[in-house]
Amino acid sequence: MADRLAAIAAEAAARLGGRATRRDTIHLTLAFLGDVPESRLAELGEVAAAVRGAAFDLRLDRLGFWQHNHLLWGGGTKPAGLEALHGALRKALTDAGFKVDGEGRNFAPHLTLVRKVPPSSGLEGGYETPITAMPWSCDRFFLVRSRLSSSGSEYLILREFSLAEI
């Protein structure tokens, strides 16, 4: 799936402009925390490890464009298991004193495919188009550290957490 999404991103960036997401950085963010002190990383891992959720299937079946941040995204249905996992993780993190970005906004699960799509692309806010559906079986989630480099974001998996079988 990552290969297919990277190909879609590269083709879209070539056609529209902007910067395609690299294959190795395609992901779906459950909770963005921003800068977390090194001294709290172990606690963060324990908080996430305590979150329970059921495995679920995500169906990626459309591309969309958000004009406010100039990005082309891939998305699809929001299965109950994903919604429950997001809610449980957000609650656990905030209860532990971590600041989770997006407070008060609806959770919009998406995979960023192209960043910095220029206004000349012809895309408008609210743009969505169907693509051939791609099923994604989700049976785990990760604690990931992001670092910016000259080639963009680099991600390091710090911990992995299993979801219960469906």
C-alpha positions in Angstrom: 0.0 0.0 0.0 2.8 2.4 0.8 4.2 1.9 -2.7 0.9 2.7 -4.3 0.3 5.8 -2.1 3.8 7.0 -2.8 3.2 6.6 -6.6 -0.1 8.5 -6.3 1.7 11.3 -4.3 4.6 11.5 -6.9 2.1 11.7 -9.8 0.0 14.3 -8.1 3.0 16.4 -7.2 4.3 16.2 -10.8 0.9 17.3 -12.1 -0.1 19.9 -9.5 3.1 21.0 -8.0 4.1 20.7 -4.4 6.2 18.2 -2.5 5.2 14.5 -2.5 5.4 12.7 0.8 8.2 10.1 0.7 7.1 6.4 0.9 8.8 5.9 4.3 7.0 8.8 5.9 3.4 8.0 4.9 1.4 7.6 8.1 -1.9 8.4 9.8 -1.5 10.5 13.0 -3.7 9.6 15.9 -2.5 12.3 18.3 0.1 15.0 17.6 2.0 16.1 20.7 4.6 18.5 19.4 7.7 18.8 21.5 7.8 16.4 24.5 10.7 16.6 26.9 13.1 13.6 26.7 12.4 13.1 30.5 8.8 12.3 29.7 9.2 9.9 26.8 9.1 6.8 29.1 5.9 8.0 30.7 4.4 8.8 27.3 5.2 5.2 26.3 3.5 3.8 29.4 0.4 5.9 28.9 0.0 4.7 25.3 0.7 1.1 26.3 -2.3 1.3 28.7 -4.7 2.2 25.9 -6.8 -0.7 24.7 -8.5 -0.9 21.3 -9.7 -3.4 18.8 -8.1 -4.0 15.5 -10.0 -2.5 12.6 -10.0 -2.2 8.8 -9.6 1.2 7.2 -10.7 1.7 3.6 -8.8 4.4 1.7 -10.9 5.4 -1.2 -10.5 9.1 -1.9 -8.2 12.0 -2.4 -9.0 15.4 -1.0 -7.5 18.9 -0.8 -7.3 21.2 2.2 -6.8 24.7 0.9 -6.0 26.3 4.3 -2.7 24.2 4.6 -2.2 23.5 0.9 -2.2 19.7 1.2 -3.5 16.8 -0.8 -4.5 13.9 1.4 -5.8 10.3 1.1 -8.6 9.2 3.3 -11.7 7.1 3.5 -14.3 5.9 6.0 -13.7 6.5 9.7 -14.4 3.1 11.2 -15.7 2.9 14.8 -12.4 1.2 15.9 -10.3 4.1 14.7 -12.6 6.6 16.3 -12.5 4.7 19.6 -8.7 4.3 19.5 -8.3 8.0 18.8 -10.7 9.0 21.6 -9.1 6.6 24.2 -5.6 7.7 23.3 -6.5 11.4 23.5 -8.1 11.0 26.8 -5.3 9.0 28.3 -2.7 11.6 27.1 -4.6 14.6 28.3 -5.3 12.9 31.7 -1.6 12.3 32.0 -0.9 16.0 31.4 0.2 15.9 27.8 -1.0 18.6 25.4 -2.6 17.0 22.4 -2.8 19.3 19.3 -6.3 19.8 17.8 -8.3 20.3 20.9 -11.9 21.1 20.0 -11.5 20.0 16.3 -13.1 16.9 14.8 -10.7 14.1 14.2 -10.1 13.9 10.4 -8.0 10.8 9.8 -5.9 11.3 6.6 -2.6 10.5 5.0 -0.7 13.5 3.8 0.4 12.8 0.2 1.5 16.2 -1.2 2.5 19.3 0.8 2.7 22.9 -0.4 0.3 22.4 -3.3 0.4 25.8 -5.1 -2.7 28.0 -5.7 -2.0 27.6 -9.4 -2.9 23.9 -9.1 -6.5 24.6 -9.8 -7.7 22.7 -6.7 -10.2 24.4 -4.4 -11.0 23.8 -0.7 -13.4 20.9 -0.3 -12.1 19.1 -3.4 -12.5 15.3 -3.1 -12.2 12.6 -5.8 -12.7 8.8 -5.5 -9.8 6.5 -6.1 -9.7 2.7 -6.3 -10.2 1.5 -2.7 -7.3 0.2 -0.8 -8.0 -1.9 2.3 -5.7 -1.3 5.3 -5.9 -3.7 8.2 -4.8 -1.9 11.4 -3.7 -4.1 14.2 -1.2 -1.9 16.0 -0.2 1.7 16.5 3.2 3.3 17.3 4.9 6.0 19.3 7.0 7.9 16.8 9.5 10.7 17.2 9.7 13.2 14.3 12.8 15.2 13.5 13.1 17.7 10.7 16.0 17.5 8.3 17.0 19.0 5.0 15.1 16.2 3.2 11.9 16.7 5.3 10.6 14.9 8.3 12.4 11.7 9.5 10.5 9.3 11.8 11.9 7.0 14.4 9.6 4.4 16.0 10.1 4.4 19.7 7.4 1.8 20.7 4.8 -0.4 19.1 1.4 -1.3 20.7 -0.9 -4.1 19.6 -4.6 -3.8 19.2 -6.9 -6.8 20.0 -7.9 -9.0 17.2 -11.3 -8.3 15.7 
